[in-house]
Amino acid sequence: MPEQPLTMNHKEAAQLLGISERTLYDLRKAGVVKRLPQFKSTRYSVAQLRKTFEEQSDAA
């Protein structure tokens, strides 16, 4: 079984979440999802993405 990466780029993160890249961008601009600031390109923490979307689904 391949290991899950710790970070993902924008396209990979959108695919993981099952949303469009535009929706992910809109969520980032709204402050729902945060990118990792230490990278020049946009990277997201897989653990943080999962936590954020688990909280969102629990609230619904």
Backbone hydrogen bonds in HBPLUS format (Angstrom, degrees):
<---DONOR---> <-ACCEPTOR-->    atom                        ^
c    i                          cat <-CA-CA->   ^        H-A-AA   ^      H-
h    n   atom  resd res      DA  || num        DHA   H-A  angle D-A-AA Bond
n    s   type  num  typ     dist DA aas  dist angle  dist       angle   num
A0046-VAL N   A0006-LEU O   3.01 MM  40  5.61 168.6  2.03 137.1 140.8     1
A0008-MET N   A0044-TYR O   2.91 MM  36  5.29 145.2  2.03 142.9 154.1     2
A0044-TYR N   A0008-MET O   2.82 MM  36  5.29 152.5  1.90 149.2 158.6     3
A0013-ALA N   A0009-ASN O   2.94 MM   4  6.07 161.3  1.97 157.0 162.5     4
A0014-ALA N   A0010-HIS O   3.06 MM   4  6.26 158.8  2.11 148.6 153.9     5
A0015-GLN N   A0011-LYS O   3.06 MM   4  6.30 157.4  2.11 147.1 153.3     6
A0016-LEU N   A0012-GLU O   2.90 MM   4  6.15 158.0  1.95 150.3 156.3     7
A0017-LEU N   A0013-ALA O   3.06 MM   4  6.26 155.7  2.12 147.5 153.2     8
A0018-GLY N   A0014-ALA O   2.91 MM   4  5.97 119.6  2.28 137.4 153.2     9
A0019-ILE N   A0014-ALA O   3.02 MM   5  5.19 160.1  2.06 149.7 151.1    10
A0018-GLY N   A0015-GLN O   3.17 MM   3  4.97 141.0  2.33  93.7 105.1    11
A0024-LEU N   A0020-SER O   3.08 MM   4  6.41 158.7  2.12 148.8 154.2    12
A0025-TYR N   A0021-GLU O   2.93 MM   4  6.18 155.7  1.99 146.1 153.0    13
A0026-ASP N   A0022-ARG O   2.85 MM   4  6.15 158.2  1.90 150.3 156.2    14
A0027-LEU N   A0023-THR O   2.87 MM   4  6.13 154.4  1.93 149.3 156.4    15
A0028-ARG N   A0024-LEU O   2.91 MM   4  6.16 150.8  2.00 146.7 154.7    16
A0029-LYS N   A0025-TYR O   2.93 MM   4  6.24 159.3  1.98 151.9 157.2    17
A0030-ALA N   A0026-ASP O   2.96 MM   4  6.16 143.0  2.10 141.6 151.8    18
A0032-VAL N   A0027-LEU O   2.93 MM   5  5.23 140.1  2.09 163.2 159.5    19
A0033-VAL N   A0027-LEU O   3.42 MM   6  5.73 158.7  2.47 110.6 112.4    20
A0031-GLY N   A0028-ARG O   3.08 MM   3  5.12 153.9  2.15 101.5 109.6    21
A0036-LEU N   A0043-ARG O   2.73 MM   7  5.50 166.9  1.75 155.4 158.6    22
A0049-LEU N   A0045-SER O   2.96 MM   4  6.21 157.7  2.01 152.2 158.4    23
A0050-ARG N   A0046-VAL O   3.02 MM   4  6.25 168.1  2.03 155.8 158.2    24
A0051-LYS N   A0047-ALA O   3.00 MM   4  6.18 160.1  2.04 146.2 152.0    25
A0052-THR N   A0048-GLN O   2.91 MM   4  6.02 165.4  1.93 150.7 154.6    26
A0053-PHE N   A0049-LEU O   3.02 MM   4  6.22 165.7  2.04 153.7 157.2    27
A0054-GLU N   A0050-ARG O   2.89 MM   4  6.01 140.8  2.05 144.6 155.3    28
A0055-GLU N   A0051-LYS O   3.03 MM   4  6.22 159.7  2.07 149.4 154.3    29
A0056-GLN N   A0052-THR O   3.01 MM   4  6.27 151.9  2.09 142.6 150.8    30
A0057-SER N   A0053-PHE O   3.06 MM   4  6.10 156.0  2.12 135.3 141.1    31
A0058-ASP N   A0054-GLU O   2.94 MM   4  6.11 146.6  2.05 144.2 153.6    32
A0059-ALA N   A0055-GLU O   3.06 MM   4  6.21 143.9  2.20 142.3 151.1    33
